[in-house]
Amino acid sequence: MVHWACPITVKVALNRVEGVSAVDVRYEERDATVTFDDAKTSVEALTQATTNAGYPSTLKQIQATQE
């Protein structure tokens, strides 16, 4: 059974953090991409927001592709 409240809860929690301008949550991948102003917030504040909402998270490093 899919619990669609999970991505909505995570998205709402992240959008409440000052400095966040966009949130894209993908349920199947258990993944979220957050666009934010690092002068107003931090990765720690974002992970704390999801933890406080009941969904602990960690930073996933993305490898840059070389051209």
C-alpha positions, 0 to 999 in steps of 0.5 A, spaced: 500 500 500 502 506 498 502 512 503 501 518 499 501 523 505 509 521 506 511 525 500 506 531 501 508 531 509 515 532 507 514 537 501 510 541 506 515 541 511 521 543 507 517 548 504 516 551 511 524 552 511 526 560 510 530 560 504 527 554 500 524 556 493 522 549 490 521 542 492 521 536 488 519 529 492 519 522 488 516 517 492 518 511 489 526 513 489 525 516 496 528 522 494 527 529 494 531 535 491 530 542 494 532 548 491 534 553 497 538 560 498 544 558 503 544 565 506 538 563 509 538 556 511 542 550 511 542 542 509 542 541 517 536 545 517 532 542 511 534 535 514 531 537 521 525 539 518 524 532 515 526 529 521 521 533 525 515 531 520 517 524 522 521 522 516 529 523 517 533 524 511 540 525 509 544 529 504 545 525 498 551 527 494 550 527 486 556 526 482 557 531 477 558 529 470 565 531 466 564 533 459 
